[in-house]
């Protein structure tokens, strides 16, 4: 039985850390969490929450363009959507940082209300069972720990030939300090972060050049989805430089010059580095206790978040399992359930839904096209969203629903949704994947007419498995 004599110390206050702290407190442990930047971690303060708020702001401006296509005129018959619409970057960024700070305060209140001790500072392992925290008040605090959870996250990767200065050469964590909207933004990297922020700034009114080292943007995603998003980028005026790798970035007067490996140069007012992230595992004292790292520098964990050392667990981006806040939170919960003797099931990523907040969004769950192509017993169907009556009403002409199922059994194995608010539409597909529902079970569920979700049931009907 867990008592207050069981001490849990968590280093890192992001989703993996604070969700674990809530579970451990609920189970009756004495919980201390050490966080150096603010509760919520990078996910709340500089990464996920701010970036999605920026995307949401750009979406509001983009809705004006849709309104014009639907026949709405803003001030006169010859007026276009962009006329008179101004974006004040300082106001946008101030709102974003304010809401991130508010979310961080809410998390602190939640933790303190259940008795979690919060130490503002940097934590590290001194030996097994002992964590030392250097506090923001220049004190050193030692905390005994029966259980330790490492949830220190990751930080933006930078290039030695493109050193961020916080003014013109920026990481995605530095863009919210800008007072003015970039006149011409060069985004280096076309993964999830690069694609989201490139389109956000395009929607806000910046001229954007996206430097992609691959043949298409979002190289790790469904090829049909990535191709559609790249087409949308180009149609809306973004310059996409495919198979182009940045060699370096330098300041040039009031702007920047990006040099590509083939010798070409790209000029801009600002450059945004979106070339991946690195786990924050240095300085944690892992070498003192023997915690094993993968070759990538991530902390090696099993499906219940255990490291190579008994009593020490890890969760979130520092583990490299899946770089999603939802997965980090579940890893943290699982760690505490396991460590404190509660009922627990190992992490199952089969039903984990992921979303890319471009416009339209890309949501995925379960197997994708690459895996399906290697499995002879998998069927799939792709329905363009433009055929959906609700999409026609809303002026949506890009997007689709794709489902995968097992031949003969009809079990839903995965899906891809490209649509506005795809993050909401993927949920019924995730339910089907997680619970091994058949396409017929999905197809027999009556949806609202007209609705975008109707395309999900229609796709399921097309995959009907006859006897």
Steps between C-alpha positions, in 0.01 A plus 500: 500500500631845405537747786635851533828332592545409133690785341468578129723762341432616146754701302316695234158661514372445147206271414692186595603650832191680624259223397720249681501724808120511505479120481764447769324743734169327435660171599620646828871560439704797621569679171759762410535643151804701388458727197743762375294699248141486624234236548367369174854498365581583142172344381299769676741792509691500171396213272163333464261748662657817352545355152143373482375837626699669221350257248151575634561872452605442140192283448275788604655720232474221242128466573457842340620359169247218526225750582573691179479177297161434657372839384567717804630844405695705751412867451431503128455290186864533392659452839707187563548309823843644571401865459534686829596189697808565708686268733682657792764245594569647842131472598472148359812384682401669825165318497672170423753535782229616741284196434804270532586660834138463614507131411823460697343667804198270475729197503682630808169553681389148410822349633511702819132427571580128531809554712776483241813691602629716215864605489593763243849401396726250326497141621759225459576156636782492751466129573224243495228622729621859523410801283669836541323817392673832442213740554426830332570658837861378491444230759587132481234255611553123531191281475498128579314298240362147501390560141645744247337604173708681236281715277736768372378519140699620201637826362521636144790367297721772357761499227859609569476704179169658602529620856175655630529859621139548610456793261533390138610137529245326717398168647129427535528590869623854422243620249261632767744777590452670161338843500435500126376238257789365288483662159663201333550188708728218393402179681772235504352154544173360368409260777200553725626813676633659182183431303269627774687824562566565131130489426413697814722791399377476141146531632595798714635682196872425482667396177632152574766280343514143628832319457438125484783249474259234372298462182185614679405668824412288804713207382405282796126527440248334271612575144150591378453738792843660461450549126167669561642732765791598277253581221307722741823672604589581140147607406499751785829653391764322704832435327598138566859403419497121477815285524683805631718477808611805698873524555500811716328823598664839548380846595508752218406853597135497608449149370650157451657300221445124492761310300400165355737210447476540121626859526169679460405768748165607639451844653247582766425729789509209746598132504321240709685179584275195516752220461393271780572478870747339738416337834588693815694228680831677564566610857246261653766289671399189306861383497501493882227237515548310173189599304549380142459728201419409141743600225279803434553622855147411612439314823423135427169385653268202477123510454438581867753787490776320695860594430792260541519588872234371743293778652585750225245566228487739204224653289452738211726638232816410691412134427441533126194272502261738321541879514142566606378667819223240527752216491727673751208538739405134465861389550511701822173355626608146414830554682321593821239228475779247456737641761228540763336161448175603335338313212685583180510402133816555293503795261311420182564742216268319257210731575698821547364774276736772377423828331686755291346845537536621145199629307345256428619287790640148463387246760618139510450192713605136472684368197582726206541453127860380524411216734183420305698468177711229662199301625317293238188465715425871535243697302465876487274768359554873449204737473565861391333738741381720213222244438360550852191727506603678822843567350333658196293722729808614689708563190742216578665370185812329639518193719400137517417206724703180468430177688695174523346166597596134507367301209242239599457617858437865425686613815587870483879524515560869442391819335603838368282811500600817317245767582433810705493384864623154402619473860134468600392280208768236567345404835242248368774337292723482808215337694462242224874425491538483878199273545555291185164592352407384153427729209143373509467616863616846394282501190187405695541797733267780389669837462348847478406611149665704371828463687867448423492187717263353243804441279641265766193278496489518120861382480412216737204401282726479197721256693206271586611138523248274328450142615 
